[in-house]
Amino acid sequence: MKETSELNPHQNYIDAVRDSASIDPMPTVQNLAKNTGLDPEEIVHYILVQWAASGSEALMATTPLALRQLKEAADASDIAKVRGMASWLLTGL
């Protein structure tokens, strides 16, 4: 096993991305497109913009989920998770 300092700080994100591969979001996107008259591409773009902005939003919220999860990881001494979350929160700075 690798030392904690050698772990990929993005491993939690990588795992989450891979875990999500079994879920197809397109039926929801297509239903939204059908019901709103928007193109699916517009909806996907909106979803991505909202997701990308969620890091900044998490920092501004009163009790953001991301910071609660960060505290839980720190309390559990899960340094790899703390590093991954901090990296995600600081992306774009």
TARA-V6343 format. One record per helix or strand of 2 or more residues. SS is the DSSP state (~ for helix, > for strand). FROM is the first residue (numbers start at 1). LEN is the number of residues. If there is no record, write none. Layout:
ss:SS from:FROM len:LEN
ss:SS from:FROM len:LEN
This chain:
ss:~ from:4 len:3
ss:~ from:11 len:12
ss:~ from:26 len:11
ss:~ from:40 len:21
ss:~ from:65 len:11
ss:~ from:79 len:12
